[in-house]
Amino acid sequence: MIPSLTSTSQRVSPHPARAPLSILRTETVLSRFPIHNLTKHGRITIRIRRTNAQGELDCLWDVSYNEHYGQPGPLAYKLDTIVINQLLDALPRPVPRVLKVGSLRQIAPLLDVNTSGRQQVHLKSAFHQNASAYIVTKLRYRGRDGTARRLEAGFTRYSVIFMGEILPDGTTADAVYLILSEPYREVLNYAPVRPLDYAYLKALTPTAQRFYELLSYKMFAALKHHHPHATLRYADYCLLSTQQRYTVYDQVKKQMYKVHQPHVQSGYITKVYYEGTTDADGQPDWLMHYTPGAKARAEYVAFMRQPGADAAAALTLAADADPQDLLATVTREPSAVSPPAAVASTPPIAVRAAREAPASLAPMPATTSTTPHATVPEARATPAAHPLPAQAAALVQQFYQRFYGLTQVIPSPKELEHATALLAQHGEAKAHFLLAFAHQAAPETHYQPQVLGGILQYLPRALAAYDAQAARVTQAAAQRTAADERTWHERYLEWRQCEIRRLRAALSPAELAALEDTTRARLVAAGTASCTLPFAVRFAVDEVLDAQAGLLSFAAWRQTQEACG
């Protein structure tokens, strides 16, 4: 029997003061899906297929491997998530096609492995395993600009070139290089990101790390939308982490206790609740509810302080925090509702009403079943542009013009009463929207209203369609605002880079070299990884020049630009 709601709450003791978080921004599309075999024994098959309500293929994720090098395991997983993701995070967008990772001796310490020849052989094999993992996928996702994007391809993420081998430009490689494939680059350039703690990732075992990556999607959304907990479905966790799935609660609890323990101890989660349910096949399943801890909140706050974080957070759907399939927010595509063709022939009065309503508002197609008359919910009347009696008369006249083609009609007192009540309660825009909606729905329901009061049976559905369209208009406006904000940020970054180049050019070679040497020494002392040191030095020098010159902040710069028109 499945437990209905079970708590495995564990209180966390106070933690010592932590060092500042090292936020690693990781793309939120491909990293949701499994590539590596994190099980302790044997091979696994990774093939995920999801169909929609019509039985059509909605999402496909199929991974195959090179038989010679085998499936990428825990070391290959750490290599991808600790070394390569850190390098990708440090690069601007669009990312370059060729990336210099560093020598095997430089990479090994980042993974806490020694630099012996044997370990270098294992590390080289891990590179080959990652590079030869072939992915066939079909999925949809939202880009950083909020637009719907598709990825349908068969590809490997990158090729690897080792020291002494030939690079695409014909030169000899002096380190390990990656050549990114175009489908992979596209996702890196357009996918939103979510925050992860680099030092925390590195300290976790592969299984605990994968859990952290999967839960971070939900945790970020829960904090963004002020939900009390983040929810992860047990079956989805097993599927996306390549872990064995159990159907007995005691086995599930024992398995997940080991996974949860480091995150409870760190303060990333404070409580865990299991809610019994079943999957689509009727098999036992559990919704695992996690209460965010101090560490999760600290990561969110640290991420939101970074430039561009508001735009990234705006792309997080509230549904991400719901107890739904973890893949839903990748494969869900906003439905596009096109205005019916009948709207093009709308008479003048109805056109005017549509313009007074939210932009692009149009009646929704009706179903073949009628809706019983329902009590209209209370609502404030919109301010009248014309006296109410004149609006009521115009509404009745428009009814006869739409349904019967009559232009010379004298409204009866009863019809004027119905029209006046409708306008007073819902306003002119919604009243004319109801008329357009009823005119389209009536033939489908085989109903011909004789008087204006006959269209009131469509009122609940019309109001729902009106509100839904208004919500879409509001969402589109928010997306336009986010896109505008992003454009301003891009223009600011371009201006700032020009100013920094000018400041660099103003320094003598000796002054610039001295500044770079001082910065490099400071970063090395702080433990900056060798493979990212050149990027870190350049960024740090830019910050010093920015501070010395007193360059305008983004807000101040934008204000000056807007003032100039």
C-alpha positions in Angstrom: 0.0 0.0 0.0 1.4 3.4 -0.9 1.7 5.9 2.0 -0.5 8.9 1.4 1.8 11.5 3.0 4.9 10.6 4.9 7.5 13.0 6.4 11.2 12.4 6.7 11.8 15.8 8.1 15.3 16.4 9.4 16.3 19.6 11.1 19.7 21.0 10.2 22.1 22.2 12.8 23.5 25.7 12.5 26.3 25.9 9.9 29.6 27.8 10.2 30.0 30.8 8.1 30.5 29.9 4.4 32.8 31.5 1.9 31.0 33.6 -0.8 29.2 31.4 -3.3 30.8 30.6 -6.6 27.8 30.7 -8.9 28.0 28.5 -12.0 25.3 29.3 -14.6 24.3 26.1 -16.4 21.9 25.9 -19.4 18.5 24.5 -18.6 17.7 22.4 -21.7 20.0 19.6 -22.5 21.3 19.3 -18.9 17.9 18.1 -17.8 18.3 14.9 -19.8 20.6 12.0 -18.9 23.8 11.2 -20.9 26.0 9.5 -18.3 25.7 6.1 -16.6 25.9 6.9 -12.9 24.9 3.4 -11.7 27.4 1.3 -10.0 27.1 -1.8 -12.1 26.2 -2.7 -15.7 25.1 -0.8 -18.7 21.9 1.3 -19.1 19.6 2.2 -21.9 18.7 5.9 -22.2 15.6 6.4 -24.4 12.8 8.8 -23.5 9.7 9.1 -25.6 6.7 11.3 -24.7 3.6 11.6 -26.8 0.8 14.2 -26.6 -2.9 13.7 -26.2 -3.2 13.0 -29.9 -0.6 10.3 -29.7 2.0 12.3 -31.6 5.6 12.3 -30.6 6.2 15.3 -28.4 9.6 14.6 -27.0 12.4 12.2 -27.9 15.8 11.7 -26.2 17.8 8.7 -27.3 21.5 8.3 -26.5 23.8 5.7 -28.0 27.5 5.1 -27.4 30.7 4.1 -29.0 31.3 0.4 -28.3 35.1 0.9 -28.1 35.1 3.6 -25.4 31.8 2.6 -23.7 29.2 4.6 -21.8 30.4 7.8 -20.1 30.5 7.1 -16.4 31.0 9.2 -13.2 34.4 10.6 -14.2 33.0 11.7 -17.6 30.1 13.2 -15.8 32.3 15.2 -13.5 34.4 16.3 -16.4 31.3 17.7 -18.2 29.7 19.3 -15.2 32.8 20.6 -13.3 35.4 21.5 -15.9 33.6 22.1 -19.2 30.5 23.8 -17.7 32.8 26.1 -15.8 34.6 27.1 -18.9 31.4 27.6 -20.8 30.0 29.8 -18.0 33.1 32.1 -18.3 32.6 32.7 -22.0 30.5 35.4 -23.6 27.6 34.5 -25.9 27.8 33.5 -28.7 30.3 30.9 -27.5 33.2 30.2 -29.9 33.3 27.0 -31.9 36.7 26.0 -30.6 37.5 25.9 -26.9 40.8 25.4 -25.2 40.3 23.4 -22.0 43.9 22.9 -20.9 46.4 20.1 -20.5 45.4 16.8 -18.9 47.8 17.7 -16.0 45.9 20.9 -15.5 42.4 19.3 -15.7 43.1 16.4 -13.3 43.4 18.5 -10.1 40.0 20.1 -10.9 38.5 16.7 -10.6 40.5 15.8 -7.5 42.4 13.0 -9.3 46.2 12.7 -9.3 48.2 13.5 -12.4 49.7 10.0 -12.8 50.0 8.5 -16.3 47.2 6.0 -15.4 44.8 8.7 -14.3 45.6 10.7 -17.5 44.6 7.6 -19.5 41.3 7.4 -17.7 40.7 11.1 -18.2 41.5 10.9 -21.9 39.0 8.0 -22.1 36.4 10.1 -20.4 36.8 12.8 -23.0 36.3 10.2 -25.7 33.2 8.8 -24.0 31.6 12.3 -23.8 32.6 13.2 -27.3 31.2 10.0 -28.8 27.9 9.9 -27.0 25.4 10.3 -29.9 22.1 12.0 -29.2 18.9 11.9 -31.2 16.4 14.3 -29.9 13.2 16.1 -30.7 12.2 18.8 -28.1 10.9 22.3 -27.7 12.1 24.9 -25.3 11.9 28.6 -24.6 15.0 30.7 -25.4 16.5 33.4 -23.2 14.4 35.9 -25.2 11.2 34.1 -24.4 10.6 32.7 -27.9 9.7 29.1 -28.6 12.6 27.2 -30.1 12.9 23.6 -31.4 15.8 21.1 -31.5 15.3 18.1 -33.8 18.7 16.6 -34.7 21.0 13.7 -34.3 24.4 15.0 -33.0 27.3 14.7 -30.7 27.9 17.7 -28.5 31.6 18.2 -29.3 34.7 16.7 -30.8 37.9 16.5 -28.8 41.5 17.2 -30.0 44.4 16.3 -27.7 47.8 17.9 -27.4 49.9 17.3 -30.6 46.9 16.7 -32.8 45.8 19.1 -35.6 43.3 21.9 -35.0 40.8 23.0 -37.7 43.1 26.0 -38.6 46.0 23.6 -39.3 48.0 24.4 -36.2 49.2 21.9 -33.7 47.2 21.7 -30.4 49.2 22.7 -27.3 46.4 21.4 -25.0 43.1 19.7 -25.0 40.6 21.5 -27.3 36.9 21.0 -27.9 35.1 21.7 -31.2 31.4 22.3 -30.4 28.8 21.0 -32.8 26.3 23.5 -34.2 23.2 22.0 -32.5 25.0 22.1 -29.1 26.3 25.7 -29.7 22.7 26.8 -30.5 21.4 25.5 -27.2 24.3 27.1 -25.3 23.7 30.5 -27.0 19.9 30.6 -26.5 19.0 28.5 -23.5 18.2 30.1 -20.2 20.5 29.4 -17.3 19.9 28.5 -13.6 22.3 28.9 -10.7 24.5 26.1 -9.2 27.2 26.4 -6.6 30.4 25.3 -8.3 32.3 24.4 -5.0 29.3 22.5 -3.8 29.0 20.6 -7.1 32.6 19.6 -6.9 32.3 18.3 -3.4 29.3 16.0 -4.1 29.4 12.4 -5.3 28.1 12.0 -8.9 24.7 10.7 -7.7 24.2 13.5 -5.1 25.4 16.0 -7.7 22.8 14.8 -10.3 20.0 15.1 -7.7 21.2 18.6 -7.0 21.1 19.5 -10.7 17.6 18.1 -11.2 16.1 19.6 -8.1 17.7 23.0 -8.9 15.2 23.5 -11.7 12.3 23.1 -9.3 14.0 24.9 -6.4 14.7 27.9 -8.5 11.1 28.1 -9.7 9.8 27.6 -6.2 11.8 30.5 -4.8 11.0 32.6 -7.8 7.3 32.1 -7.4 7.3 32.0 -3.6 6.1 28.4 -3.3 6.6 26.7 0.0 8.3 23.7 -1.5 9.8 22.3 -4.7 8.4 19.0 -5.9 10.2 16.3 -7.8 8.5 13.1 -9.0 10.4 10.0 -7.9 9.9 8.2 -11.3 11.3 11.2 -13.1 14.3 11.4 -10.8 15.1 7.8 -11.5 14.6 8.2 -15.2 16.7 11.4 -15.5 19.5 10.3 -13.1 19.8 6.7 -14.5 19.0 5.3 -11.1 17.1 2.1 -10.3 13.5 2.7 -9.6 11.7 0.9 -6.8 8.0 0.3 -6.2 8.1 -0.4 -2.4 8.1 2.6 -0.2 10.7 1.3 2.3 13.2 0.7 -0.6 12.5 4.2 -2.0 13.0 5.8 1.4 16.3 4.0 1.9 17.5 4.8 -1.5 16.7 8.5 -1.3 17.9 8.9 2.2 21.5 8.5 1.0 20.9 10.9 -1.8 19.3 13.5 0.4 21.7 13.3 3.3 24.5 15.7 2.0 21.9 18.2 1.0 20.2 18.2 4.4 23.6 18.5 6.1 24.5 21.5 3.9 21.2 23.3 4.4 20.1 23.1 0.8 16.9 21.4 1.9 15.4 21.3 5.4 12.4 19.0 5.0 11.4 16.1 2.7 7.8 14.9 2.3 6.7 11.9 0.3 3.2 11.9 -1.2 2.0 8.6 -2.6 0.6 8.5 -6.1 0.8 6.4 -9.2 2.3 6.9 -12.7 0.5 6.8 -16.0 0.8 3.0 -16.1 -0.7 2.6 -12.6 2.7 1.8 -11.0 3.4 3.1 -7.4 5.1 6.5 -7.5 5.8 9.3 -5.1 5.9 13.1 -5.2 8.9 14.3 -3.2 8.3 17.7 -1.7 11.4 19.7 -0.6 11.4 22.7 1.7 14.2 25.1 0.6 17.0 25.6 3.1 19.3 28.6 3.8 21.8 27.4 1.2 19.2 27.2 -1.6 18.0 30.7 -0.8 21.5 32.0 -0.7 22.2 30.6 -4.2 19.0 32.2 -5.5 19.9 35.6 -4.0 23.5 35.4 -5.3 22.3 34.6 -8.8 19.6 37.3 -8.9 22.3 39.9 -8.1 24.1 39.1 -11.3 23.5 41.2 -14.5 20.7 39.8 -16.6 19.3 37.6 -13.9 15.9 39.3 -13.9 15.4 38.5 -17.5 16.5 34.9 -16.9 14.2 34.5 -14.0 11.3 35.9 -16.0 11.5 32.8 -18.2 10.8 30.5 -15.3 7.2 29.2 -15.5 5.2 28.9 -12.4 4.3 25.4 -13.5 8.0 24.5 -13.0 7.3 24.3 -9.3 4.2 22.1 -9.7 4.2 18.4 -9.0 4.4 17.6 -12.8 6.8 15.8 -15.0 10.2 17.4 -14.9 10.3 17.4 -18.7 7.1 19.4 -19.0 8.7 22.8 -19.0 11.1 21.8 -21.7 8.6 20.2 -24.0 5.6 22.5 -23.3 5.1 25.0 -26.1 2.7 28.0 -25.6 -0.4 27.4 -27.6 -1.0 30.0 -30.3 -4.6 30.9 -30.9 -5.3 32.5 -34.3 -8.3 34.8 -34.6 -11.2 33.1 -36.4 -11.7 34.1 -40.0 -15.2 35.4 -39.1 -13.6 38.3 -37.3 -12.4 39.8 -40.6 -16.0 40.5 -41.5 -17.0 42.1 -38.2 -19.4 45.1 -38.7 -18.1 48.5 -37.7 -19.5 48.7 -34.1 -18.0 45.3 -33.1 -14.7 46.4 -34.6 -14.7 49.5 -32.4 -15.5 47.3 -29.3 -12.6 45.0 -30.2 -10.2 48.0 -30.3 -11.4 49.1 -26.9 -10.7 45.6 -25.5 -7.1 44.2 -25.2 -5.2 44.2 -28.4 -5.8 41.3 -30.8 -8.8 40.2 -28.8 -11.0 37.9 -30.9 -13.8 35.4 -30.0 -12.7 31.9 -29.3 -14.2 29.0 -31.3 -17.1 27.4 -29.5 -17.5 23.7 -28.9 -20.4 21.6 -30.1 -22.0 21.4 -26.8 -24.1 24.1 -25.2 -23.3 25.7 -21.9 -26.2 26.0 -19.4 -27.1 29.5 -18.3 -24.9 30.4 -15.3 -25.0 33.3 -12.8 -22.7 36.0 -14.0 -20.0 36.7 -11.4 -19.9 40.2 -10.0 -17.6 42.6 -11.6 -17.2 46.4 -11.8 -18.5 48.1 -14.9 -15.9 49.8 -17.1 -16.2 53.5 -17.4 -18.6 54.4 -20.1 -17.3 56.3 -23.1 -20.9 57.2 -24.0 -24.1 57.4 -21.9 -25.4 53.9 -21.0 -28.8 54.2 -22.8 -27.0 55.0 -26.1 -24.6 52.1 -25.6 -27.6 49.8 -24.9 -29.4 50.8 -28.0 -26.3 50.4 -30.1 -25.7 46.9 -28.7 -29.3 45.8 -29.5 -29.0 47.2 -33.0 -25.7 45.4 -33.5 -27.4 42.1 -32.4 -29.9 42.4 -35.2 -27.4 43.5 -37.7 -25.1 40.5 -36.9 -27.8 37.8 -36.7 -30.4 39.0 -39.2 -28.8 41.6 -41.3 -31.2 44.3 -40.2 -30.1 47.9 -39.9 -33.3 49.7 -39.0 -34.5 48.2 -35.7 -36.3 49.9 -32.8 -35.2 48.1 -29.6 -37.9 46.9 -27.2 -37.9 48.0 -23.6 -37.1 44.4 -22.5 -34.1 44.2 -24.8 -32.8 47.6 -23.7 -33.1 46.4 -20.1 -31.0 43.3 -20.8 -28.5 45.3 -22.7 -28.2 48.0 -20.0 -27.7 45.3 -17.3 -25.0 43.6 -19.4 -23.2 46.9 -20.0 -23.4 48.0 -16.4 -22.0 44.8 -15.1 -19.3 44.0 -17.7 -18.7 47.1 -19.7 -18.9 47.9 -23.4 -15.9 46.0 -24.6 -17.0 42.7 -22.9 -20.6 43.1 -24.0 -19.6 43.5 -27.7 -17.1 40.6 -27.3 -20.0 38.4 -26.0 -22.0 39.4 -29.1 -19.2 38.4 -31.5 -18.6 35.2 -29.5 -22.3 34.2 -29.6 -22.6 35.0 -33.3 -19.8 32.5 -34.0 -20.9 29.9 -31.5 -24.6 29.8 -32.4 -24.3 27.9 -35.7 -22.1 25.3 -34.0 -24.7 24.7 -31.3 -27.6 24.8 -33.7 -29.2 27.7 -31.9 -30.7 30.9 -33.3 -31.4 33.5 -30.6 -34.5 35.5 -31.4 -33.7 38.4 -29.0 -30.6 39.9 -27.4 -31.3 38.0 -24.1 -30.8 34.7 -26.0 -27.1 35.2 -26.2 -26.6 35.3 -22.4 -26.3 31.5 -22.3 -22.8 32.0 -23.9 -21.8 34.6 -21.3 -19.6 32.3 -19.0 -17.7 30.9 -22.0 -17.3 34.3 -23.6 -15.9 35.8 -20.3 -13.5 33.0 -20.0 -12.3 33.5 -23.6 -12.0 37.2 -23.0 -9.9 36.8 -19.9 -7.7 34.1 -21.5 -7.0 36.4 -24.5 -6.3 39.4 -22.1 -3.8 37.2 -20.2 -2.1 36.3 -23.5 -1.9 40.0 -24.4 -0.4 40.8 -20.9 2.1 38.0 -21.3 3.1 39.2 -24.8 3.6 42.7 -23.3 5.8 41.3 -20.6 7.9 39.4 -23.2 8.3 42.6 -25.2 9.4 44.5 -22.1 11.9 41.7 -21.3 13.2 41.8 -24.9 13.5 45.6 -24.7 15.4 45.3 -21.4 17.7 42.7 -23.0 18.4 45.0 -25.9 19.3 47.9 -23.6 21.7 45.5 -21.7 23.3 44.4 -24.9 23.8 48.0 -26.0 25.3 48.9 -22.6 27.7 46.0 -22.7 28.8 47.0 -26.2 29.4 50.6 -25.0 31.2 49.4 -21.9 33.5 47.2 -24.0 34.4 50.1 -26.3 35.2 52.2 -23.3 37.4 49.5 -21.7 39.2 49.0 -25.0 39.9 52.8 -25.1 41.2 52.6 -21.5 43.4 49.7 -22.3 44.8 51.5 -25.3 45.6 54.5 -23.1 47.9 52.4 -20.9 51.5 51.8 -21.9 52.5 48.2 -22.5 54.4 48.2 -19.2 51.5 49.6 -17.2 49.1 47.0 -18.7 51.5 44.1 -18.1 52.1 45.2 -14.5 48.3 45.4 -13.9 47.8 41.9 -15.5 50.6 40.4 -13.4 49.2 41.8 -10.2 45.7 40.6 -11.0 47.0 37.1 -12.1 48.9 36.7 -8.8 45.7 37.6 -6.8 43.5 35.2 -8.7 46.1 32.3 -8.4 46.2 33.0 -4.6 42.4 32.8 -4.5 42.5 29.3 -6.2 41.3 30.2 -9.7 41.6 27.1 -12.0 44.4 27.2 -14.5 42.1 26.5 -17.5 40.0 29.6 -16.8 42.8 31.9 -15.6 43.3 33.8 -18.9 39.6 34.6 -19.0 39.5 35.5 -15.3 42.5 37.8 -15.6 41.0 39.7 -18.5 37.6 40.1 -16.8 39.3 41.2 -13.6 41.5 43.8 -15.3 38.4 45.1 -17.1 36.7 45.6 -13.7 39.7 47.5 -12.4 39.8 49.8 -15.4 36.0 50.3 -15.1 36.4 51.3 -11.4 39.3 53.6 -12.0 37.6 55.4 -14.8 34.2 55.5 -13.0 32.2 54.2 -16.0 28.5 54.7 -15.7 26.4 51.9 -14.3 23.8 50.4 -16.5 20.9 52.4 -14.9 22.8 55.7 -15.2 23.9 55.0 -18.8 20.4 54.1 -19.8 19.0 57.2 -18.2 21.4 59.3 -20.3 20.6 57.5 -23.5 16.8 57.9 -22.9 17.3 61.6 -22.1 19.1 62.0 -25.4 16.2 60.4 -27.2 
